[in-house]
Amino acid sequence: MVATAIVPGLWEVSLGFVNAFILESPDGLAIIDTGIAGSAEKLLEAIKEIGREPADVRHLLLTHCHSDHAGSVAELKRRTGAKVTMHPLDAEMVRAGKALRPLKPAPGLLNALVCRFLVPSAPTEVEATEVEHEVGDGETLPIAGGLQAIHVPGHCAGQLAFLWPKHGGVLIAADAAANVFGLAMSPLYEDLADGQRSLAKLAALEFELACFGHGKPIKKGASTRFRKKWQPTLASQATTHAA
């Protein structure tokens, strides 16, 4: 099986080290993120696996411009005719074929190693393509009964998370957090302080499930886990800064 059902109407597609998602909407399907270049075939295989066709894909939602999330968007546009939606800051990157701004590691030895060994080999470009729709923080997309866009910069300046209110709330967290070896911050950031503020923003929301660009979904009590993980630390940092 290529597509793994998370809840009715939402599937996860593992593309190696990164995940994409298929969301069912009354007017067709939305694909959230597209994997690295060359991932289109597997995503279209997943579409057929759930009983749909490439022409059913109407929306390509990109959480951010990095090549493991936007690498196949141009090919999927050609093969489905779907329109692309992004935050304005990263939309301009994809239109120009750019995929990476400077990144620094989050605290910790493992994160330093990830930065040292992976960042130099990370593609800095994606195939340039048009982004038809730009969406800002708090806007609700008319997809799947209403999909709220949440601007969560830090890992990437134009990163979006998406909150789907069905099933008790489903958060598509993008790379604002990861769940590879347990719930954790992303290992890499453009701006760590922005990333911490984004985690506080997400932790204040209510959602039962959380899905990630990297790692396994949390299928129960996800927002409670976010709050337990980050709110004490973030509150302490805010107090120190105010002092």
Backbone as JSON, one array per atom type, in Angstrom:
{
  "sequence": "MVATAIVPGLWEVSLGFVNAFILESPDGLAIIDTGIAGSAEKLLEAIKEIGREPADVRHLLLTHCHSDHAGSVAELKRRTGAKVTMHPLDAEMVRAGKALRPLKPAPGLLNALVCRFLVPSAPTEVEATEVEHEVGDGETLPIAGGLQAIHVPGHCAGQLAFLWPKHGGVLIAADAAANVFGLAMSPLYEDLADGQRSLAKLAALEFELACFGHGKPIKKGASTRFRKKWQPTLASQATTHAA",
  "N": [[0.83, -1.19, 0.0], [0.56, 2.16, -0.89], [-0.69, 4.51, -0.06], [-1.63, 5.5, 3.17], [-4.31, 5.37, 5.3], [-5.25, 7.95, 7.48], [-7.36, 9.29, 8.85], [-10.86, 9.15, 7.95], [-10.98, 10.42, 4.71], [-8.43, 11.5, 4.68], [-5.15, 10.79, 3.75], [-1.85, 9.51, 4.26], [1.19, 9.65, 2.49], [4.13, 8.06, 2.24], [7.2, 9.22, 1.24], [9.85, 8.17, 1.16], [12.04, 9.72, 3.18], [10.35, 11.75, 3.79], [7.0, 12.96, 4.19], [3.95, 13.14, 2.33], [0.55, 14.26, 1.81], [-2.82, 13.34, 1.13], [-5.88, 14.84, 0.68], [-9.32, 14.63, 0.83], [-11.84, 16.37, -0.87], [-15.0, 17.99, -1.52], [-14.92, 19.04, -4.14], [-12.93, 17.64, -5.37], [-9.54, 16.43, -5.07], [-6.94, 17.31, -2.77], [-3.47, 17.62, -2.73], [-1.06, 17.68, -0.3], [2.0, 18.91, -0.09], [4.81, 17.63, -1.99], [7.06, 16.04, -2.09], [10.49, 15.1, -2.97], [12.11, 15.87, -6.14], [10.93, 13.77, -8.72], [9.04, 12.35, -7.34], [6.44, 12.34, -8.2], [5.25, 10.19, -9.56], [4.83, 8.21, -7.61], [3.03, 9.51, -5.95], [0.85, 9.78, -7.68], [0.3, 7.11, -8.07], [-0.64, 6.52, -5.52], [-2.97, 8.06, -5.57], [-4.5, 6.63, -7.45], [-4.71, 4.27, -6.04], [-6.52, 4.87, -4.02], [-8.79, 4.93, -5.43], [-9.16, 7.02, -7.23], [-8.46, 9.43, -9.9], [-5.75, 11.07, -11.71], [-6.85, 13.47, -12.77], [-8.66, 14.15, -10.84], [-7.31, 15.58, -8.94], [-7.25, 18.7, -7.66], [-6.03, 20.66, -6.17], [-2.83, 21.74, -5.14], [-1.14, 21.97, -2.35], [1.44, 23.59, -0.84], [3.52, 23.34, 1.91], [5.97, 24.59, 2.38], [8.98, 25.88, 0.76], [11.16, 24.12, 0.55], [13.18, 21.58, -1.0], [12.45, 18.93, -0.5], [9.79, 19.08, -0.09], [8.65, 20.63, -2.08], [9.66, 19.63, -4.41], [8.5, 18.11, -6.51], [6.4, 19.56, -7.49], [6.07, 21.0, -9.92], [6.01, 18.99, -11.88], [3.73, 17.56, -11.04], [1.78, 19.5, -11.43], [1.77, 19.62, -14.23], [0.81, 17.07, -14.82], [-1.64, 16.84, -13.62], [-3.06, 19.22, -13.79], [-3.68, 20.77, -11.65], [-3.95, 23.57, -9.34], [-1.61, 25.64, -7.56], [-1.04, 26.43, -4.15], [0.4, 28.6, -1.76], [2.2, 30.2, 0.97], [2.91, 33.69, 0.61], [5.7, 34.43, 0.93], [7.19, 32.11, 0.4], [6.1, 31.37, -2.0], [7.2, 33.12, -3.87], [9.75, 32.14, -3.95], [9.46, 29.53, -5.12], [8.4, 30.22, -7.6], [10.66, 31.34, -8.69], [12.28, 29.18, -8.82], [13.79, 28.57, -6.6], [14.91, 26.96, -3.59], [15.94, 27.03, -1.03], [16.87, 28.8, 1.83], [19.45, 30.18, 4.0], [20.27, 27.9, 6.64], [20.41, 26.97, 10.1], [21.48, 24.82, 12.8], [19.18, 23.49, 15.23], [19.38, 23.54, 18.87], [21.57, 21.04, 20.27], [23.5, 18.04, 19.84], [22.87, 16.06, 17.89], [21.31, 17.53, 16.11], [23.21, 19.36, 15.21], [24.9, 17.63, 13.83], [23.16, 16.75, 11.81], [22.81, 19.16, 10.43], [25.43, 19.64, 9.61], [26.03, 17.5, 7.87], [23.87, 17.11, 6.12], [22.84, 19.55, 5.12], [24.82, 20.72, 3.32], [24.5, 19.09, 1.07], [21.9, 19.43, 0.32], [19.45, 20.15, -2.12], [19.38, 23.3, -3.7], [17.64, 24.3, -5.47], [14.48, 24.05, -7.16], [12.33, 22.83, -9.78], [11.13, 25.56, -11.44], [7.88, 26.99, -11.15], [4.51, 28.17, -11.69], [2.7, 29.72, -9.05], [-0.47, 29.82, -8.21], [-2.18, 30.69, -6.2], [-1.99, 32.6, -3.26], [-1.76, 32.45, 0.26], [-2.5, 33.67, 3.49], [-1.76, 33.99, 7.05], [-4.15, 32.5, 9.13], [-6.18, 32.46, 7.26], [-8.93, 30.78, 5.72], [-9.14, 28.08, 3.64], [-11.28, 27.06, 0.99], [-11.56, 24.14, 1.09], [-12.19, 20.75, 1.56], [-14.26, 21.22, 3.38], [-13.31, 23.37, 4.76], [-10.21, 24.57, 5.47], [-7.82, 25.65, 7.56], [-5.2, 27.92, 7.23], [-2.05, 28.32, 8.74], [0.46, 30.43, 9.57], [3.69, 29.52, 10.17], [6.54, 30.38, 10.71], [10.16, 30.01, 10.94], [11.53, 27.37, 10.81], [11.34, 27.66, 8.09], [10.85, 30.62, 6.28], [8.42, 31.15, 4.95], [6.7, 29.14, 5.78], [3.79, 27.11, 6.12], [1.37, 25.66, 8.26], [-1.47, 23.47, 8.39], [-4.78, 23.38, 9.56], [-7.31, 21.17, 9.96], [-10.61, 21.05, 10.77], [-12.18, 18.78, 11.18], [-12.88, 15.5, 12.67], [-12.17, 15.96, 15.32], [-10.16, 17.72, 15.04], [-7.4, 18.06, 12.98], [-4.05, 18.47, 12.62], [-1.82, 19.45, 10.18], [1.37, 19.61, 10.44], [3.62, 20.29, 9.02], [7.06, 21.14, 8.84], [7.29, 22.38, 11.25], [7.49, 20.98, 13.52], [8.72, 17.7, 14.38], [8.34, 14.09, 14.31], [10.04, 11.83, 14.57], [11.94, 10.43, 16.24], [10.32, 10.55, 18.44], [8.28, 13.28, 19.61], [9.48, 16.38, 18.6], [11.43, 19.4, 18.08], [12.05, 20.79, 14.79], [15.13, 19.86, 13.23], [16.53, 21.89, 11.98], [16.78, 25.38, 11.29], [15.81, 28.53, 9.91], [15.36, 30.7, 11.53], [15.56, 30.42, 14.8], [14.22, 31.54, 17.04], [11.85, 32.45, 15.88], [10.84, 29.96, 15.19], [10.36, 28.84, 17.71], [8.37, 30.54, 18.64], [6.41, 29.85, 16.8], [5.86, 27.22, 17.53], [4.71, 27.67, 20.04], [2.43, 28.95, 19.19], [1.1, 26.91, 17.77], [0.77, 25.1, 19.87], [-1.18, 26.31, 21.34], [-3.52, 25.77, 20.08], [-6.37, 23.59, 19.42], [-6.36, 20.22, 18.74], [-6.85, 16.88, 17.8], [-5.37, 15.05, 16.35], [-2.1, 14.92, 14.87], [-0.07, 15.43, 12.06], [3.03, 15.01, 10.31], [5.76, 16.4, 8.41], [8.02, 14.9, 8.65], [8.31, 11.86, 10.12], [6.11, 9.9, 12.27], [2.47, 10.01, 12.48], [0.63, 11.53, 15.2], [-2.03, 10.19, 16.77], [-3.85, 10.61, 18.78], [-4.82, 12.86, 21.28], [-3.08, 14.95, 20.51], [-2.66, 17.81, 20.63], [-2.47, 18.18, 23.37], [-0.08, 16.88, 23.9], [1.67, 18.55, 22.5], [1.46, 20.86, 24.09], [2.42, 19.94, 26.59], [5.01, 19.36, 25.87], [6.17, 21.79, 25.02], [5.06, 24.2, 26.13], [5.82, 24.85, 28.93], [8.63, 25.39, 28.68], [8.63, 27.41, 26.74], [7.11, 29.36, 27.99], [8.81, 29.96, 30.11], [10.99, 31.03, 28.73], [9.79, 33.32, 27.68], [9.27, 34.76, 30.02], [11.86, 35.21, 30.96], [12.86, 36.8, 28.89], [11.19, 39.04, 29.12], [11.99, 40.01, 31.58]],
  "CA": [[0.0, 0.0, 0.0], [1.29, 3.43, -0.96], [-1.42, 5.48, 0.74], [-2.05, 5.01, 4.47], [-5.42, 6.18, 5.83], [-5.07, 8.53, 8.8], [-8.77, 9.37, 9.24], [-11.61, 9.2, 6.69], [-10.76, 11.6, 3.89], [-7.04, 11.94, 4.73], [-4.17, 9.72, 3.61], [-0.43, 9.86, 4.27], [2.0, 8.95, 1.49], [5.54, 8.13, 2.6], [8.09, 9.4, 0.09], [11.18, 7.99, 1.73], [12.25, 10.38, 4.47], [9.4, 12.85, 3.93], [5.61, 12.56, 3.96], [2.96, 13.99, 1.68], [-0.79, 13.92, 2.27], [-3.94, 13.49, 0.19], [-7.07, 15.26, 1.4], [-10.51, 14.55, -0.03], [-12.7, 17.55, -0.8], [-16.15, 17.79, -2.42], [-14.62, 19.39, -5.53], [-11.79, 16.87, -5.85], [-8.52, 16.07, -4.09], [-5.82, 18.2, -2.52], [-2.21, 17.01, -2.31], [-0.3, 18.58, 0.56], [3.43, 18.66, -0.3], [5.01, 16.81, -3.2], [8.28, 15.25, -2.03], [11.62, 15.51, -3.79], [11.92, 15.67, -7.57], [10.77, 12.36, -9.06], [8.04, 11.71, -6.47], [5.09, 12.47, -8.74], [4.69, 8.89, -9.93], [4.34, 7.52, -6.42], [1.82, 10.2, -5.5], [-0.24, 9.43, -8.59], [-0.04, 5.72, -7.73], [-1.47, 6.6, -4.32], [-4.27, 8.56, -6.01], [-5.21, 5.5, -8.06], [-4.95, 3.28, -4.99], [-7.72, 5.23, -3.26], [-9.92, 4.89, -6.34], [-9.33, 8.27, -7.94], [-7.63, 9.62, -11.07], [-5.0, 12.33, -11.67], [-7.72, 14.62, -13.06], [-9.41, 14.51, -9.63], [-6.49, 16.45, -8.1], [-7.57, 20.1, -7.97], [-5.24, 21.59, -5.36], [-1.51, 21.35, -4.65], [-0.84, 22.86, -1.23], [2.82, 23.42, -0.4], [3.76, 23.94, 3.22], [7.1, 25.49, 2.24], [9.68, 25.79, -0.53], [12.3, 23.21, 0.55], [13.09, 20.66, -2.13], [11.79, 17.68, -0.14], [8.35, 19.35, -0.03], [8.22, 21.27, -3.33], [10.47, 19.13, -5.51], [7.72, 17.52, -7.61], [5.17, 20.32, -7.73], [5.94, 21.36, -11.33], [5.58, 17.8, -12.62], [2.34, 17.25, -10.69], [0.93, 20.48, -12.13], [1.64, 19.19, -15.63], [0.1, 15.79, -14.97], [-2.99, 16.91, -13.04], [-3.72, 20.5, -14.06], [-4.07, 21.39, -10.37], [-3.4, 24.87, -9.0], [-0.72, 25.61, -6.4], [-1.28, 27.41, -3.09], [1.51, 28.73, -0.81], [2.38, 31.49, 1.6], [3.59, 34.58, -0.34], [7.15, 34.45, 1.06], [7.78, 30.95, -0.27], [5.6, 31.35, -3.37], [8.16, 33.81, -4.72], [10.89, 31.24, -4.09], [9.13, 28.48, -6.07], [8.29, 30.85, -8.92], [12.02, 31.59, -9.16], [13.02, 27.92, -8.82], [14.68, 28.52, -5.45], [14.38, 26.01, -2.6], [16.62, 27.01, 0.26], [17.54, 29.94, 2.45], [20.42, 29.65, 4.97], [19.75, 27.17, 7.79], [21.3, 26.68, 11.22], [20.92, 23.73, 13.6], [18.58, 23.68, 16.55], [20.3, 23.08, 19.91], [21.76, 19.6, 20.42], [24.55, 17.44, 19.01], [22.28, 15.4, 16.73], [20.91, 18.56, 15.16], [24.44, 19.88, 14.63], [25.36, 16.66, 12.85], [22.24, 16.82, 10.66], [23.13, 20.38, 9.7], [26.76, 19.53, 9.0], [26.14, 16.49, 6.81], [22.77, 17.13, 5.17], [22.61, 20.85, 4.47], [25.64, 20.97, 2.14], [24.04, 18.32, -0.08], [20.49, 19.7, 0.06], [19.25, 20.95, -3.33], [19.03, 24.71, -3.51], [16.71, 24.67, -6.52], [13.42, 23.17, -7.64], [11.85, 23.29, -11.08], [10.26, 26.73, -11.25], [6.51, 26.85, -11.64], [3.61, 29.22, -11.22], [1.89, 29.52, -7.84], [-1.66, 30.6, -8.56], [-2.88, 31.24, -5.04], [-1.23, 32.89, -2.06], [-2.64, 32.42, 1.43], [-1.85, 34.21, 4.67], [-2.06, 33.42, 8.36], [-5.53, 32.55, 9.6], [-7.16, 32.34, 6.17], [-9.54, 29.46, 5.57], [-9.27, 27.65, 2.25], [-12.53, 26.32, 0.77], [-11.14, 22.78, 0.75], [-12.55, 19.73, 2.55], [-15.12, 21.8, 4.4], [-12.63, 24.48, 5.43], [-8.87, 24.2, 5.9], [-7.21, 26.88, 8.04], [-3.76, 28.08, 7.04], [-1.4, 28.91, 9.91], [1.84, 30.78, 9.25], [4.57, 29.01, 11.22], [7.92, 30.56, 10.28], [11.22, 29.54, 11.82], [12.21, 26.4, 9.96], [11.33, 28.28, 6.76], [10.15, 31.89, 6.5], [7.07, 31.11, 4.42], [6.08, 27.84, 6.08], [2.41, 27.02, 6.57], [0.71, 24.45, 8.75], [-2.9, 23.48, 8.06], [-5.65, 22.79, 10.58], [-8.58, 20.66, 9.43], [-11.39, 20.93, 12.01], [-12.91, 17.51, 11.32], [-12.29, 14.41, 13.46], [-11.6, 16.51, 16.53], [-9.05, 18.61, 14.66], [-6.22, 17.4, 12.43], [-3.01, 19.44, 12.29], [-0.72, 19.11, 9.29], [2.33, 20.49, 11.09], [4.76, 20.53, 8.14], [8.3, 20.93, 9.56], [7.33, 23.15, 12.49], [7.92, 19.97, 14.49], [8.93, 16.38, 13.78], [8.02, 12.98, 15.22], [10.84, 10.7, 14.09], [12.35, 9.72, 17.45], [9.49, 11.22, 19.43], [7.91, 14.64, 19.26], [10.64, 17.24, 18.78], [11.58, 20.51, 17.15], [12.81, 20.52, 13.58], [16.57, 19.97, 13.51], [17.12, 22.99, 11.23], [15.97, 26.61, 11.33], [16.25, 29.84, 9.45], [15.3, 31.59, 12.7], [15.13, 29.56, 15.9], [13.25, 32.24, 17.87], [10.58, 32.38, 15.16], [10.37, 28.59, 15.31], [9.82, 28.64, 19.05], [7.08, 31.24, 18.68], [5.46, 29.07, 16.01], [5.45, 26.08, 18.35], [3.77, 28.19, 21.04], [1.19, 29.24, 18.45], [0.44, 25.63, 17.52], [0.41, 24.49, 21.15], [-2.38, 26.98, 21.86], [-4.67, 25.3, 19.32], [-6.94, 22.31, 19.82], [-6.4, 19.23, 17.66], [-6.72, 15.52, 18.31], [-4.35, 14.36, 15.58], [-1.09, 15.74, 14.22], [0.73, 14.76, 11.04], [4.3, 15.72, 10.19], [6.55, 16.17, 7.21], [9.0, 13.87, 8.96], [7.93, 11.08, 11.28], [4.79, 9.27, 12.33], [1.4, 10.85, 13.04], [0.09, 11.34, 16.56], [-3.44, 9.98, 16.46], [-4.72, 10.86, 19.93], [-4.33, 13.82, 22.26], [-1.88, 15.58, 19.96], [-2.42, 19.17, 21.14], [-2.01, 18.04, 24.76], [1.35, 16.54, 23.85], [2.38, 19.77, 22.12], [1.52, 21.76, 25.24], [3.31, 19.37, 27.59], [6.37, 19.38, 25.35], [6.76, 23.09, 24.76], [4.58, 25.39, 26.82], [6.63, 25.28, 30.09], [9.88, 25.97, 28.21], [8.36, 28.64, 26.04], [6.67, 30.34, 28.99], [10.01, 30.36, 30.85], [11.75, 31.92, 27.86], [9.08, 34.6, 27.57], [9.46, 35.46, 31.29], [13.25, 35.67, 30.98], [12.98, 37.91, 27.93], [10.49, 40.21, 29.66], [12.79, 40.53, 32.67]],
  "C": [[0.87, 1.25, 0.0], [0.65, 4.46, -0.05], [-1.89, 4.83, 2.05], [-3.14, 5.93, 5.02], [-5.09, 6.65, 7.24], [-6.43, 8.64, 9.5], [-9.54, 9.37, 7.92], [-11.4, 10.53, 5.97], [-9.34, 12.12, 3.9], [-6.11, 10.73, 4.69], [-2.76, 10.29, 3.68], [0.27, 9.02, 3.21], [3.46, 9.14, 1.88], [6.38, 8.18, 1.34], [9.53, 9.31, 0.57], [11.26, 8.65, 3.08], [11.28, 11.52, 4.71], [8.01, 12.35, 3.59], [4.86, 13.62, 3.17], [1.59, 13.49, 2.11], [-1.8, 14.17, 1.15], [-5.18, 13.77, 1.01], [-8.24, 15.29, 0.44], [-11.41, 15.75, 0.22], [-13.86, 17.34, -1.76], [-15.85, 18.11, -3.89], [-13.43, 18.62, -6.1], [-10.82, 16.58, -4.73], [-7.51, 17.2, -3.95], [-4.62, 17.34, -2.13], [-1.45, 18.05, -1.51], [1.15, 18.11, 0.55], [3.63, 17.58, -1.36], [6.29, 16.0, -3.19], [9.39, 15.83, -2.9], [11.28, 15.32, -5.27], [11.88, 14.17, -7.87], [9.73, 11.63, -8.22], [6.64, 11.69, -7.06], [4.46, 11.11, -9.04], [4.13, 8.16, -8.72], [3.09, 8.19, -5.89], [0.63, 9.88, -6.39], [-0.65, 7.97, -8.41], [-0.94, 5.68, -6.5], [-2.87, 7.09, -4.66], [-5.1, 7.43, -6.61], [-5.57, 4.44, -7.02], [-6.21, 3.59, -4.2], [-8.94, 5.37, -4.18], [-10.17, 6.17, -7.12], [-8.35, 8.35, -9.11], [-6.85, 10.93, -10.96], [-5.85, 13.57, -11.9], [-8.55, 15.04, -11.85], [-8.62, 15.44, -8.71], [-6.71, 17.89, -8.54], [-6.64, 21.09, -7.27], [-3.9, 20.96, -5.0], [-1.12, 22.38, -3.6], [0.59, 22.58, -0.77], [3.01, 24.1, 0.95], [4.94, 24.89, 3.19], [7.92, 25.09, 1.02], [10.8, 24.75, -0.55], [12.08, 22.08, -0.45], [12.44, 19.33, -1.78], [10.28, 17.85, 0.0], [7.82, 19.9, -1.36], [8.88, 20.69, -4.56], [9.71, 18.6, -6.71], [6.5, 18.33, -7.98], [5.0, 20.65, -9.21], [5.45, 20.17, -12.15], [4.13, 17.45, -12.31], [1.37, 18.25, -11.32], [0.7, 20.05, -13.58], [0.73, 17.98, -15.76], [-1.32, 15.81, -14.41], [-3.76, 18.16, -13.44], [-4.13, 21.24, -12.8], [-3.36, 22.73, -10.18], [-2.62, 24.78, -7.69], [-1.07, 26.75, -5.44], [-0.11, 27.39, -2.11], [1.39, 30.05, -0.07], [3.18, 32.4, 0.65], [5.12, 34.53, -0.27], [7.82, 33.28, 0.34], [7.25, 30.77, -1.68], [6.61, 32.01, -4.3], [9.42, 32.97, -4.92], [10.62, 30.19, -5.17], [8.97, 29.04, -7.48], [9.67, 31.08, -9.54], [12.86, 30.31, -9.21], [13.99, 27.79, -7.66], [14.05, 27.69, -4.33], [14.96, 26.16, -1.22], [17.17, 28.38, 0.61], [18.53, 29.37, 3.49], [19.75, 29.04, 6.19], [20.83, 26.98, 8.83], [20.67, 25.58, 12.06], [20.2, 24.23, 14.83], [19.57, 23.18, 17.6], [20.39, 21.55, 19.96], [22.76, 19.05, 19.42], [23.98, 16.81, 17.75], [21.89, 16.43, 15.67], [22.13, 19.18, 14.47], [24.98, 18.94, 13.56], [24.48, 16.66, 11.61], [22.59, 18.03, 9.8], [24.45, 20.23, 8.95], [26.78, 18.61, 7.79], [25.03, 16.58, 5.76], [22.63, 18.45, 4.43], [23.5, 21.07, 3.27], [25.17, 20.23, 0.89], [22.58, 18.59, -0.45], [20.34, 20.53, -1.22], [18.82, 22.37, -3.0], [18.01, 25.19, -4.54], [15.63, 23.62, -6.69], [13.04, 23.66, -9.03], [10.85, 24.42, -10.85], [8.88, 26.48, -11.84], [5.66, 27.97, -11.07], [2.9, 28.77, -9.93], [0.68, 30.43, -8.0], [-2.29, 31.31, -7.37], [-1.91, 31.44, -3.89], [-2.19, 32.98, -0.88], [-1.85, 32.89, 2.65], [-2.34, 33.56, 5.95], [-3.53, 33.59, 8.71], [-6.58, 32.44, 8.52], [-7.68, 30.91, 6.09], [-9.73, 29.16, 4.09], [-10.56, 26.86, 2.1], [-12.27, 24.9, 0.27], [-11.55, 21.86, 1.88], [-13.38, 20.29, 3.69], [-14.49, 22.93, 5.18], [-11.3, 24.04, 6.01], [-8.14, 25.49, 6.28], [-5.71, 26.86, 7.83], [-3.17, 28.81, 8.24], [0.05, 29.18, 9.54], [2.73, 30.4, 10.42], [6.03, 29.14, 10.76], [8.9, 30.05, 11.33], [12.06, 28.55, 11.06], [12.35, 26.96, 8.55], [10.42, 29.49, 6.85], [8.7, 31.87, 6.02], [6.35, 29.81, 4.69], [4.65, 28.01, 6.59], [2.16, 25.66, 7.21], [-0.77, 24.57, 8.37], [-3.67, 22.77, 9.16], [-6.99, 22.45, 9.95], [-9.47, 20.38, 10.64], [-12.13, 19.61, 12.18], [-12.15, 16.53, 12.19], [-11.6, 14.93, 14.72], [-10.43, 17.45, 16.29], [-7.85, 17.81, 14.21], [-5.23, 18.49, 12.03], [-2.01, 18.8, 11.33], [0.41, 20.08, 9.67], [3.5, 20.89, 10.21], [6.05, 20.24, 8.91], [8.42, 21.88, 10.75], [7.77, 22.27, 13.64], [8.13, 18.67, 13.73], [8.56, 15.31, 14.8], [8.72, 11.72, 14.74], [11.28, 9.82, 15.26], [11.58, 10.26, 18.65], [9.27, 12.66, 19.01], [9.07, 15.59, 19.59], [10.57, 18.42, 17.83], [12.21, 20.0, 15.86], [14.29, 20.64, 13.89], [17.22, 21.22, 12.91], [16.19, 24.2, 11.19], [16.64, 27.75, 10.57], [16.34, 30.8, 10.63], [14.71, 30.8, 13.86], [14.06, 30.24, 16.76], [11.88, 32.25, 17.2], [9.99, 30.97, 15.27], [9.77, 28.3, 16.66], [8.47, 29.35, 19.2], [6.01, 30.47, 17.9], [4.97, 27.85, 16.78], [4.47, 26.51, 19.44], [2.41, 28.45, 20.4], [0.41, 27.95, 18.19], [-0.03, 24.99, 18.82], [-0.84, 25.11, 21.76], [-3.66, 26.54, 21.15], [-5.19, 23.98, 19.88], [-7.0, 21.38, 18.61], [-6.13, 17.85, 18.27], [-5.57, 14.78, 17.65], [-3.35, 15.37, 15.05], [-0.3, 14.88, 13.25], [1.94, 15.64, 10.73], [4.95, 15.46, 8.84], [7.54, 15.05, 7.41], [8.57, 13.15, 10.23], [6.49, 10.6, 11.23], [3.73, 10.23, 12.87], [1.14, 10.54, 14.5], [-1.42, 11.29, 16.41], [-4.38, 10.24, 17.63], [-4.04, 11.87, 20.86], [-3.13, 14.62, 21.8], [-1.63, 16.97, 20.53], [-1.98, 19.14, 22.6], [-0.53, 17.72, 24.8], [2.18, 17.75, 23.44], [2.54, 20.7, 23.33], [2.47, 21.23, 26.31], [4.77, 19.48, 27.17], [6.98, 20.77, 25.38], [6.27, 24.24, 25.63], [5.4, 25.78, 28.05], [7.92, 25.97, 29.67], [9.65, 27.31, 27.56], [7.91, 29.73, 26.99], [7.87, 30.85, 29.78], [10.86, 31.32, 30.02], [11.11, 33.29, 27.76], [9.28, 35.42, 28.84], [10.88, 36.03, 31.38], [13.45, 36.86, 30.07], [12.35, 39.17, 28.47], [11.3, 40.85, 30.79], [14.02, 41.31, 32.18]]
}
